[in-house]
Amino acid sequence: MSFNLLLASSSPYRAELLKRLHIPFSQASPDIDETPLADETPQEYVLRLAKEKARALHTRHPDSWIIGSDQTCVIDGQPVGKAGTEEKALGQLKRVKGQKITFLTGLCLLSPAGDEYTLTEPFHVHFNDLSDEALKRYISIEQPLDCAGSFKVEGLGIALFSALEGRDMNALIGLPMIGLCELMRQAGLEPLALAEA
């Protein structure tokens, strides 16, 4: 039996994480509207986008198991996404310095039959109270403009934090691997059985 796994993302960060499972996969970028809905909680927002990303590719890839994932940083109860510019990145980091901030990752595993296995993974980050100059230097060096929250925990971003709380730090990079393995098992798939040497 052939097994086709598709990552509904063009993110190189998510792809690097998924490679750790040694399961062959392909990638495709879903084209969805990521605008939050009125009165939508951050949890509802990331889970809806994860599902929509997977569903967007289902018609073109009907024989694939599709992984959809979306992440947001929650500041003052509102979802905050990628900064896009250095100015916005600085604004995001200035808002969170000295605080404990929650990051949420929605995850959906969509079967070829259309069954959805989902979860929302929280992860908490304690930011140091750094000067604006330190934050500007960080942004200049690492250019984390395509990351929710404006940092890369797998790089120099680790210097921004005083503590990390959660079961899977991979969630901060955009793909909660422990959760993904759980969803695969719920769907009757054993990651270790699918892994290639």
C-alpha positions as CSV (number, residue, x, y, z in Angstrom):
1,M,0.0,0.0,0.0
2,S,1.4,3.4,-1.0
3,F,1.3,6.2,1.6
4,N,1.3,9.8,0.4
5,L,2.0,12.5,2.9
6,L,1.6,16.2,2.0
7,L,2.6,19.2,4.1
8,A,0.2,22.0,3.3
9,S,2.8,24.7,3.7
10,S,5.7,26.2,1.9
11,S,7.5,26.8,5.2
12,P,11.1,25.6,5.2
13,Y,10.9,25.5,9.1
14,R,7.9,23.1,9.1
15,A,9.6,20.9,6.4
16,E,12.8,20.6,8.4
17,L,10.7,19.4,11.4
18,L,8.7,16.9,9.4
19,K,11.9,15.4,8.0
20,R,12.7,14.2,11.5
21,L,10.1,11.5,11.1
22,H,11.9,9.9,8.1
23,I,8.6,9.7,6.3
24,P,8.7,10.8,2.6
25,F,6.5,13.8,2.0
26,S,5.8,16.5,-0.5
27,Q,4.9,20.2,0.0
28,A,2.3,22.4,-1.5
29,S,1.3,25.9,-0.6
30,P,-2.4,26.4,0.2
31,D,-4.0,29.6,-0.9
32,I,-6.4,30.7,1.9
33,D,-7.6,33.9,3.4
34,E,-6.0,34.2,6.9
35,T,-8.1,37.1,8.1
36,P,-9.5,36.4,11.6
37,L,-13.3,36.2,11.9
38,A,-15.2,38.5,14.1
39,D,-15.5,37.2,17.7
40,E,-13.2,34.3,16.9
41,T,-10.9,33.2,19.7
42,P,-7.2,32.7,19.0
43,Q,-7.7,28.9,19.6
44,E,-10.6,28.9,17.1
45,Y,-8.6,31.0,14.6
46,V,-5.5,28.7,14.4
47,L,-7.5,25.5,14.3
48,R,-9.8,26.9,11.5
49,L,-6.7,27.9,9.5
50,A,-5.0,24.6,10.0
51,K,-8.2,22.8,8.7
52,E,-8.6,25.2,5.8
53,K,-5.0,24.8,4.7
54,A,-5.4,21.0,4.6
55,R,-8.9,21.2,2.9
56,A,-7.6,23.6,0.3
57,L,-5.3,20.9,-1.1
58,H,-7.6,17.9,-0.7
59,T,-9.2,18.2,-4.2
60,R,-5.8,18.3,-6.0
61,H,-4.3,15.6,-3.8
62,P,-7.2,13.2,-3.1
63,D,-4.9,10.2,-2.3
64,S,-2.8,12.1,0.2
65,W,-2.8,12.4,4.0
66,I,-2.5,16.2,4.4
67,I,-1.0,18.1,7.3
68,G,-2.3,21.6,7.9
69,S,-0.7,23.8,10.6
70,D,-1.1,27.4,11.6
71,Q,0.4,29.4,14.5
72,T,-0.3,32.6,16.2
73,C,1.1,34.6,19.1
74,V,-1.6,35.8,21.5
75,I,-1.1,39.3,22.9
76,D,-3.8,40.9,25.0
77,G,-6.2,38.1,24.0
78,Q,-5.7,38.8,20.3
79,P,-4.0,36.7,17.6
80,V,-0.8,38.3,16.2
81,G,0.8,36.9,13.1
82,K,4.0,37.5,11.1
83,A,5.4,41.0,11.2
84,G,6.5,41.4,7.6
85,T,8.7,44.5,8.3
86,E,11.4,45.4,10.8
87,E,9.3,48.2,12.2
88,K,6.3,45.8,12.9
89,A,8.7,43.2,14.3
90,L,10.1,45.8,16.8
91,G,6.6,46.8,17.7
92,Q,5.7,43.1,18.5
93,L,8.8,42.5,20.6
94,K,8.4,45.8,22.5
95,R,4.8,44.8,23.4
96,V,5.9,41.4,24.9
97,K,9.1,42.2,26.6
98,G,9.1,41.2,30.3
99,Q,5.9,39.3,29.8
100,K,4.7,35.7,29.6
101,I,3.1,35.2,26.1
102,T,1.1,32.2,24.8
103,F,1.7,30.8,21.3
104,L,-0.9,28.6,19.8
105,T,-0.5,26.1,17.0
106,G,-3.5,24.6,15.3
107,L,-2.8,21.2,13.7
108,C,-5.0,19.1,11.3
109,L,-4.3,15.7,9.8
110,L,-6.7,15.2,6.9
111,S,-7.2,11.6,5.6
112,P,-7.8,10.8,1.9
113,A,-11.4,9.9,3.0
114,G,-11.8,13.4,4.4
115,D,-11.6,12.5,8.1
116,E,-10.0,15.3,10.2
117,Y,-7.8,14.7,13.3
118,T,-7.1,17.9,15.1
119,L,-5.6,19.6,18.1
120,T,-4.4,23.0,19.3
121,E,-1.0,23.0,21.0
122,P,-0.2,25.9,23.5
123,F,3.3,26.9,24.4
124,H,4.3,29.7,26.8
125,V,7.2,32.0,26.4
126,H,8.7,34.2,29.1
127,F,10.4,37.2,27.5
128,N,13.3,39.1,29.1
129,D,12.8,42.8,29.6
130,L,15.3,43.9,27.0
131,S,16.2,47.4,25.7
132,D,14.8,48.6,22.4
133,E,18.4,48.6,21.1
134,A,18.9,45.0,22.0
135,L,15.6,44.1,20.2
136,K,16.7,46.1,17.1
137,R,20.0,44.3,17.1
138,Y,18.2,40.9,17.3
139,I,15.9,41.8,14.4
140,S,18.8,43.1,12.3
141,I,20.8,40.0,12.8
142,E,18.1,37.3,12.4
143,Q,15.4,39.0,10.3
144,P,12.5,37.1,11.9
145,L,9.9,38.8,9.7
146,D,8.2,35.7,8.5
147,C,7.7,34.2,12.0
148,A,4.7,34.7,14.3
149,G,5.9,36.8,17.2
150,S,9.0,38.0,15.4
151,F,11.5,35.5,16.7
152,K,13.2,32.2,15.8
153,V,13.5,30.0,18.8
154,E,15.9,27.7,16.9
155,G,18.3,30.6,16.4
156,L,19.4,33.7,18.2
157,G,15.8,34.2,19.4
158,I,16.6,32.0,22.4
159,A,18.4,35.0,23.9
160,L,15.1,36.8,24.1
161,F,13.7,34.4,26.7
162,S,14.0,33.8,30.4
163,A,11.9,30.6,30.3
164,L,9.9,28.3,28.0
165,E,6.9,26.3,29.1
166,G,5.2,23.5,27.1
167,R,5.4,19.9,26.1
168,D,6.9,20.4,22.6
169,M,9.2,23.3,21.7
170,N,8.7,22.3,18.0
171,A,5.3,24.0,18.3
172,L,7.1,27.4,18.4
173,I,8.8,26.6,15.1
174,G,5.3,25.9,13.6
175,L,4.7,22.1,13.7
176,P,4.1,20.3,17.0
177,M,5.7,17.0,16.3
178,I,4.5,15.2,19.5
179,G,0.9,16.2,18.6
180,L,1.4,15.2,15.0
181,C,2.5,11.7,16.1
182,E,-0.6,11.5,18.4
183,L,-2.9,12.5,15.5
184,M,-1.3,9.9,13.2
185,R,-1.8,7.2,15.8
186,Q,-5.5,8.3,16.3
187,A,-5.9,7.8,12.5
188,G,-4.4,4.3,12.7
189,L,-1.0,5.3,11.4
190,E,2.2,4.4,13.3
191,P,5.0,6.9,12.5
192,L,7.7,4.4,13.3
193,A,6.2,1.9,10.9
194,L,6.1,4.5,8.1
195,A,9.7,5.7,8.7
196,E,12.3,4.8,6.2
197,A,15.9,4.0,7.1
